[in-house]
Amino acid sequence: MRAASTTYGDSWVYDATTDLFLDRDNDGYFHRLRVRFDADTLFTFSYVYAEIYISADGDAWEHLYSTNDFSIWGSDPADDYEVETDLVSGYSTGLYDVLIELYDADTGELVDEFGPNESPD
């Protein structure tokens, strides 16, 4: 999946993918989610962190995960970041959208977001 991103700052999410697996009750819906994204920057390197949200309806977003600060190196594709989690309880069976918000680790400023508006996949 490759989509244009709405960039607010000097760093942005270049690409993101999600993988679903582990369908213990065989209902066709999976409960383990992996989000992998590659962030890039105009600088040699930048320190950022990400907030990851999910939504069943595209309107109400539920916070899922906060990353630690991590470094991104220019447009290096090898500096991608991966989060894997289980949706254990309180999640209805269905399809969910994922939203990644990328923040500057030094200032806390939102520098980009990547979600269903940037990639319908």
N, CA and C atoms as an extended XYZ file, in Angstrom:
363
Properties=species:S:1:pos:R:3:atomname:S:1:resname:S:1:resid:I:1 pbc="F F F"
N         0.851       -1.157        0.000 N   MET     1
C         0.000        0.000        0.000 CA  MET     1
C         0.901        1.225        0.000 C   MET     1
N         0.631        2.173       -0.835 N   ARG     2
C         1.389        3.432       -0.893 CA  ARG     2
C         0.381        4.527       -1.122 C   ARG     2
N         0.390        5.500       -0.258 N   ALA     3
C        -0.558        6.601       -0.399 CA  ALA     3
C         0.116        7.896       -0.020 C   ALA     3
N        -0.382        8.979       -0.592 N   ALA     4
C         0.123       10.298       -0.221 CA  ALA     4
C        -0.324       10.609        1.194 C   ALA     4
N         0.520       11.276        1.928 N   SER     5
C         0.240       11.601        3.309 CA  SER     5
C         0.024       13.098        3.457 C   SER     5
N        -0.801       13.489        4.406 N   THR     6
C        -1.003       14.896        4.722 CA  THR     6
C         0.065       15.297        5.723 C   THR     6
N         1.021       16.072        5.288 N   THR     7
C         2.164       16.408        6.130 CA  THR     7
C         1.976       17.764        6.785 C   THR     7
N         2.161       17.818        8.109 N   TYR     8
C         2.070       19.056        8.869 CA  TYR     8
C         3.444       19.627        9.163 C   TYR     8
N         4.458       18.782        9.241 N   GLY     9
C         5.775       19.236        9.660 CA  GLY     9
C         6.866       18.701        8.760 C   GLY     9
N         8.066       18.616        9.324 N   ASP    10
C         9.236       18.190        8.576 CA  ASP    10
C         9.428       16.676        8.596 C   ASP    10
N         8.540       15.962        9.270 N   SER    11
C         8.558       14.494        9.298 CA  SER    11
C         7.155       14.009        8.952 C   SER    11
N         7.062       12.830        8.382 N   TRP    12
C         5.771       12.322        7.945 CA  TRP    12
C         5.797       10.806        7.876 C   TRP    12
N         4.599       10.214        7.864 N   VAL    13
C         4.453        8.774        7.658 CA  VAL    13
C         4.438        8.549        6.155 C   VAL    13
N         5.454        7.878        5.663 N   TYR    14
C         5.576        7.612        4.228 CA  TYR    14
C         4.641        6.478        3.801 C   TYR    14
N         4.576        5.434        4.615 N   ASP    15
C         3.811        4.250        4.263 CA  ASP    15
C         3.419        3.526        5.542 C   ASP    15
N         2.302        2.817        5.503 N   ALA    16
C         1.855        2.037        6.657 CA  ALA    16
C         1.091        0.818        6.180 C   ALA    16
N         1.202       -0.261        6.936 N   THR    17
C         0.456       -1.480        6.647 CA  THR    17
C        -0.103       -2.039        7.947 C   THR    17
N        -1.165       -2.786        7.820 N   THR    18
C        -1.713       -3.518        8.956 CA  THR    18
C        -1.844       -4.977        8.568 C   THR    18
N        -1.622       -5.832        9.533 N   ASP    19
C        -1.810       -7.267        9.347 CA  ASP    19
C        -2.688       -7.764       10.474 C   ASP    19
N        -3.595       -8.666       10.152 N   LEU    20
C        -4.487       -9.265       11.130 CA  LEU    20
C        -4.243      -10.765       11.156 C   LEU    20
N        -4.227      -11.330       12.352 N   PHE    21
C        -4.093      -12.776       12.454 CA  PHE    21
C        -4.622      -13.262       13.788 C   PHE    21
N        -4.737      -14.555       13.947 N   LEU    22
C        -5.282      -15.279       15.093 CA  LEU    22
C        -6.793      -15.115       15.214 C   LEU    22
N        -7.494      -15.994       14.561 N   ASP    23
C        -8.960      -16.064       14.627 CA  ASP    23
C        -9.308      -17.302       15.442 C   ASP    23
N        -9.277      -17.179       16.746 N   ARG    24
C        -9.458      -18.346       17.629 CA  ARG    24
C       -10.842      -18.972       17.532 C   ARG    24
N       -11.889      -18.164       17.306 N   ASP    25
C       -13.237      -18.728       17.250 CA  ASP    25
C       -13.720      -18.989       15.814 C   ASP    25
N       -12.815      -18.835       14.844 N   ASN    26
C       -13.108      -19.141       13.439 CA  ASN    26
C       -14.336      -18.414       12.887 C   ASN    26
N       -14.529      -17.142       13.305 N   ASP    27
C       -15.662      -16.377       12.799 CA  ASP    27
C       -15.278      -15.465       11.631 C   ASP    27
N       -14.022      -15.570       11.172 N   GLY    28
C       -13.569      -14.754       10.060 CA  GLY    28
C       -13.000      -13.411       10.477 C   GLY    28
N       -13.010      -13.128       11.778 N   TYR    29
C       -12.441      -11.880       12.298 CA  TYR    29
C       -11.278      -12.224       13.217 C   TYR    29
N       -10.234      -11.457       13.110 N   PHE    30
C        -9.001      -11.743       13.826 CA  PHE    30
C        -8.854      -10.817       15.018 C   PHE    30
N        -8.133      -11.259       16.037 N   HIS    31
C        -7.997      -10.429       17.231 CA  HIS    31
C        -6.576       -9.904       17.452 C   HIS    31
N        -5.619      -10.338       16.681 N   ARG    32
C        -4.258       -9.796       16.800 CA  ARG    32
C        -4.010       -8.831       15.644 C   ARG    32
N        -3.480       -7.666       15.994 N   LEU    33
C        -3.264       -6.597       15.032 CA  LEU    33
C        -1.795       -6.196       15.034 C   LEU    33
N        -1.225       -6.111       13.840 N   ARG    34
C         0.140       -5.583       13.681 CA  ARG    34
C         0.059       -4.347       12.801 C   ARG    34
N         0.619       -3.244       13.304 N   VAL    35
C         0.699       -1.998       12.547 CA  VAL    35
C         2.169       -1.723       12.309 C   VAL    35
N         2.538       -1.578       11.059 N   ARG    36
C         3.924       -1.277       10.692 CA  ARG    36
C         3.917       -0.007        9.854 C   ARG    36
N         4.804        0.941       10.201 N   PHE    37
C         4.845        2.172        9.425 CA  PHE    37
C         6.273        2.662        9.269 C   PHE    37
N         6.490        3.362        8.175 N   ASP    38
C         7.786        3.951        7.861 CA  ASP    38
C         7.608        5.463        7.863 C   ASP    38
N         8.281        6.136        8.783 N   ALA    39
C         8.248        7.593        8.844 CA  ALA    39
C         9.536        8.135        8.237 C   ALA    39
N         9.424        9.261        7.578 N   ASP    40
C        10.572        9.919        6.953 CA  ASP    40
C        10.669       11.358        7.450 C   ASP    40
N        11.829       11.969        7.226 N   THR    41
C        12.066       13.336        7.648 CA  THR    41
C        12.914       14.068        6.612 C   THR    41
N        12.793       15.378        6.591 N   LEU    42
C        13.645       16.203        5.727 CA  LEU    42
C        15.069       16.288        6.262 C   LEU    42
N        15.226       16.017        7.553 N   PHE    43
C        16.521       16.129        8.212 CA  PHE    43
C        17.304       14.820        8.106 C   PHE    43
N        18.565       14.855        8.517 N   THR    44
C        19.367       13.631        8.558 CA  THR    44
C        18.706       12.607        9.473 C   THR    44
N        18.233       13.070       10.645 N   PHE    45
C        17.458       12.221       11.538 CA  PHE    45
C        16.567       13.102       12.399 C   PHE    45
N        15.512       12.508       12.926 N   SER    46
C        14.594       13.182       13.843 CA  SER    46
C        14.136       12.179       14.875 C   SER    46
N        13.790       12.685       16.057 N   TYR    47
C        13.187       11.858       17.096 CA  TYR    47
C        11.693       12.130       17.118 C   TYR    47
N        10.922       11.073       17.058 N   VAL    48
C         9.468       11.170       17.009 CA  VAL    48
C         8.859       10.113       17.931 C   VAL    48
N         7.565       10.209       18.133 N   TYR    49
C         6.798        9.125       18.736 CA  TYR    49
C         5.449        9.093       18.043 C   TYR    49
N         4.714        8.006       18.218 N   ALA    50
C         3.429        7.852       17.545 CA  ALA    50
C         2.350        7.453       18.534 C   ALA    50
N         1.158        7.933       18.247 N   GLU    51
C        -0.055        7.511       18.943 CA  GLU    51
C        -0.887        6.759       17.910 C   GLU    51
N        -1.357        5.566       18.287 N   ILE    52
C        -2.121        4.731       17.362 CA  ILE    52
C        -3.538        4.570       17.908 C   ILE    52
N        -4.509        4.763       17.022 N   TYR    53
C        -5.923        4.705       17.375 CA  TYR    53
C        -6.633        3.731       16.453 C   TYR    53
N        -7.765        3.183       16.930 N   ILE    54
C        -8.631        2.376       16.079 CA  ILE    54
C       -10.052        2.916       16.180 C   ILE    54
N       -10.836        2.647       15.130 N   SER    55
C       -12.225        3.088       15.100 CA  SER    55
C       -13.070        2.071       14.358 C   SER    55
N       -14.211        1.748       14.930 N   ALA    56
C       -15.142        0.826       14.279 CA  ALA    56
C       -16.050        1.564       13.293 C   ALA    56
N       -16.232        2.870       13.493 N   ASP    57
C       -17.165        3.609       12.652 CA  ASP    57
C       -16.528        4.773       11.887 C   ASP    57
N       -15.237        5.040       12.087 N   GLY    58
C       -14.563        6.130       11.404 CA  GLY    58
C       -14.787        7.495       12.028 C   GLY    58
N       -15.609        7.547       13.074 N   ASP    59
C       -15.889        8.812       13.757 CA  ASP    59
C       -15.266        8.858       15.150 C   ASP    59
N       -15.553        7.855       15.942 N   ALA    60
C       -15.023        7.795       17.311 CA  ALA    60
C       -13.728        6.985       17.303 C   ALA    60
N       -12.631        7.629       17.713 N   TRP    61
C       -11.324        6.974       17.723 CA  TRP    61
C       -10.937        6.607       19.140 C   TRP    61
N       -10.509        5.344       19.315 N   GLU    62
C       -10.079        4.850       20.625 CA  GLU    62
C        -8.566        4.702       20.623 C   GLU    62
N        -7.926        5.291       21.624 N   HIS    63
C        -6.469        5.179       21.726 CA  HIS    63
C        -6.092        3.723       21.954 C   HIS    63
N        -5.164        3.227       21.162 N   LEU    64
C        -4.736        1.833       21.256 CA  LEU    64
C        -3.330        1.703       21.816 C   LEU    64
N        -2.418        2.592       21.396 N   TYR    65
C        -1.020        2.398       21.778 CA  TYR    65
C        -0.237        3.695       21.619 C   TYR    65
N         0.694        3.929       22.551 N   SER    66
C         1.667        5.022       22.455 CA  SER    66
C         3.049        4.408       22.340 C   SER    66
N         3.808        4.818       21.340 N   THR    67
C         5.159        4.297       21.187 CA  THR    67
C         6.116        5.064       22.103 C   THR    67
N         7.264        4.517       22.318 N   ASN    68
C         8.366        5.263       22.911 CA  ASN    68
C         8.921        6.192       21.836 C   ASN    68
N         9.752        7.128       22.234 N   ASP    69
C        10.460        7.949       21.255 CA  ASP    69
C        11.359        7.044       20.413 C   ASP    69
N        11.437        7.325       19.126 N   PHE    70
C        12.335        6.567       18.262 CA  PHE    70
C        12.881        7.495       17.192 C   PHE    70
N        13.985        7.103       16.594 N   SER    71
C        14.619        7.952       15.589 CA  SER    71
C        14.245        7.483       14.192 C   SER    71
N        14.111        8.462       13.311 N   ILE    72
C        13.926        8.178       11.892 CA  ILE    72
C        15.078        8.842       11.153 C   ILE    72
N        15.526        8.200       10.098 N   TRP    73
C        16.732        8.613        9.372 CA  TRP    73
C        16.387        8.987        7.947 C   TRP    73
N        16.211       10.287        7.688 N   GLY    74
C        15.923       10.755        6.333 CA  GLY    74
C        14.788        9.971        5.715 C   GLY    74
N        15.042        9.371        4.564 N   SER    75
C        14.033        8.537        3.904 CA  SER    75
C        14.443        7.074        3.889 C   SER    75
N        15.209        6.661        4.900 N   ASP    76
C        15.690        5.287        5.009 CA  ASP    76
C        14.510        4.323        5.215 C   ASP    76
N        14.306        3.352        4.316 N   PRO    77
C        13.199        2.408        4.486 CA  PRO    77
C        13.441        1.383        5.594 C   PRO    77
N        14.648        1.329        6.128 N   ALA    78
C        14.970        0.336        7.155 CA  ALA    78
C        14.640        0.823        8.566 C   ALA    78
N        14.095        2.037        8.712 N   ASP    79
C        13.804        2.537       10.055 CA  ASP    79
C        12.313        2.451       10.388 C   ASP    79
N        11.625        1.477        9.793 N   ASP    80
C        10.198        1.347       10.080 CA  ASP    80
C         9.970        0.918       11.524 C   ASP    80
N         8.765        1.146       12.009 N   TYR    81
C         8.397        0.860       13.393 CA  TYR    81
C         7.207       -0.086       13.363 C   TYR    81
N         7.177       -1.025       14.289 N   GLU    82
C         6.122       -2.034       14.305 CA  GLU    82
C         5.520       -2.153       15.693 C   GLU    82
N         4.194       -2.222       15.734 N   VAL    83
C         3.448       -2.437       16.974 CA  VAL    83
C         2.552       -3.636       16.754 C   VAL    83
N         2.551       -4.555       17.708 N   GLU    84
C         1.677       -5.718       17.631 CA  GLU    84
C         0.916       -5.830       18.939 C   GLU    84
N        -0.400       -6.029       18.846 N   THR    85
C        -1.225       -6.098       20.045 CA  THR    85
C        -2.421       -7.013       19.817 C   THR    85
N        -2.988       -7.480       20.912 N   ASP    86
C        -4.212       -8.272       20.870 CA  ASP    86
C        -5.394       -7.402       21.266 C   ASP    86
N        -6.480       -7.515       20.524 N   LEU    87
C        -7.732       -6.879       20.898 CA  LEU    87
C        -8.496       -7.908       21.725 C   LEU    87
N        -8.327       -7.854       23.040 N   VAL    88
C        -8.749       -8.946       23.915 CA  VAL    88
C       -10.232       -8.890       24.259 C   VAL    88
N       -10.708       -7.797       24.820 N   SER    89
C       -12.113       -7.737       25.214 CA  SER    89
C       -12.641       -6.326       25.008 C   SER    89
N       -13.950       -6.242       24.822 N   GLY    90
C       -14.591       -4.951       24.629 CA  GLY    90
C       -14.612       -4.484       23.184 C   GLY    90
N       -14.155       -5.318       22.273 N   TYR    91
C       -14.150       -4.966       20.854 CA  TYR    91
C       -15.189       -5.814       20.144 C   TYR    91
N       -16.140       -5.160       19.515 N   SER    92
C       -17.172       -5.901       18.797 CA  SER    92
C       -16.575       -6.511       17.526 C   SER    92
N       -17.185       -7.591       17.084 N   THR    93
C       -16.756       -8.237       15.851 CA  THR    93
C       -17.028       -7.286       14.693 C   THR    93
N       -16.022       -7.062       13.876 N   GLY    94
C       -16.202       -6.178       12.743 CA  GLY    94
C       -14.885       -5.679       12.212 C   GLY    94
N       -14.977       -4.724       11.307 N   LEU    95
C       -13.802       -4.132       10.690 CA  LEU    95
C       -13.467       -2.821       11.386 C   LEU    95
N       -12.172       -2.533       11.514 N   TYR    96
C       -11.715       -1.332       12.192 CA  TYR    96
C       -10.760       -0.553       11.301 C   TYR    96
N       -10.822        0.760       11.401 N   ASP    97
C        -9.839        1.634       10.773 CA  ASP    97
C        -8.720        1.887       11.770 C   ASP    97
N        -7.535        2.169       11.253 N   VAL    98
C        -6.369        2.489       12.080 CA  VAL    98
C        -5.890        3.888       11.710 C   VAL    98
N        -5.547        4.673       12.729 N   LEU    99
C        -5.014        6.019       12.549 CA  LEU    99
C        -3.695        6.125       13.304 C   LEU    99
N        -2.670        6.624       12.629 N   ILE   100
C        -1.361        6.853       13.243 CA  ILE   100
C        -1.128        8.352       13.290 C   ILE   100
N        -0.878        8.887       14.472 N   GLU   101
C        -0.476       10.281       14.615 CA  GLU   101
C         0.997       10.306       14.973 C   GLU   101
N         1.774       11.076       14.237 N   LEU   102
C         3.217       11.170       14.440 CA  LEU   102
C         3.532       12.518       15.079 C   LEU   102
N         4.315       12.495       16.158 N   TYR   103
C         4.645       13.689       16.925 CA  TYR   103
C         6.150       13.892       17.000 C   TYR   103
N         6.572       15.134       17.014 N   ASP   104
C         7.967       15.481       17.272 CA  ASP   104
C         8.255       15.172       18.736 C   ASP   104
N         9.266       14.365       19.013 N   ALA   105
C         9.561       13.941       20.381 CA  ALA   105
C        10.086       15.081       21.249 C   ALA   105
N        10.700       16.076       20.651 N   ASP   106
C        11.247       17.196       21.433 CA  ASP   106
C        10.184       18.220       21.796 C   ASP   106
N         9.258       18.496       20.892 N   THR   107
C         8.274       19.563       21.120 CA  THR   107
C         6.878       19.045       21.425 C   THR   107
N         6.588       17.773       21.098 N   GLY   108
C         5.245       17.236       21.264 CA  GLY   108
C         4.283       17.695       20.186 C   GLY   108
N         4.784       18.373       19.159 N   GLU   109
C         3.956       18.895       18.075 CA  GLU   109
C         3.531       17.773       17.130 C   GLU   109
N         2.249       17.763       16.763 N   LEU   110
C         1.759       16.831       15.755 CA  LEU   110
C         2.392       17.197       14.417 C   LEU   110
N         3.078       16.232       13.795 N   VAL   111
C         3.738       16.511       12.518 CA  VAL   111
C         3.084       15.803       11.345 C   VAL   111
N         2.302       14.753       11.610 N   ASP   112
C         1.609       14.067       10.523 CA  ASP   112
C         0.588       13.105       11.092 C   ASP   112
N        -0.368       12.740       10.253 N   GLU   113
C        -1.281       11.650       10.581 CA  GLU   113
C        -1.482       10.809        9.331 C   GLU   113
N        -1.714        9.539        9.545 N   PHE   114
C        -1.883        8.594        8.442 CA  PHE   114
C        -3.003        7.649        8.836 C   PHE   114
N        -4.069        7.637        8.087 N   GLY   115
C        -5.204        6.804        8.397 CA  GLY   115
C        -6.027        6.527        7.161 C   GLY   115
N        -7.330        6.303        7.335 N   PRO   116
C        -8.177        5.938        6.195 CA  PRO   116
C        -8.277        7.037        5.136 C   PRO   116
N        -8.092        8.289        5.495 N   ASN   117
C        -8.107        9.353        4.490 CA  ASN   117
C        -6.876        9.310        3.585 C   ASN   117
N        -5.769        8.805        4.100 N   GLU   118
C        -4.533        8.716        3.327 CA  GLU   118
C        -4.416        7.376        2.602 C   GLU   118
N        -5.068        6.348        3.111 N   SER   119
C        -5.009        5.035        2.486 CA  SER   119
C        -6.274        4.256        2.808 C   SER   119
N        -7.114        3.983        1.830 N   PRO   120
C        -8.336        3.231        2.092 CA  PRO   120
C        -8.085        1.766        2.428 C   PRO   120
N        -6.852        1.293        2.245 N   ASP   121
C        -6.514       -0.092        2.581 CA  ASP   121
C        -6.464       -0.266        4.072 C   ASP   121
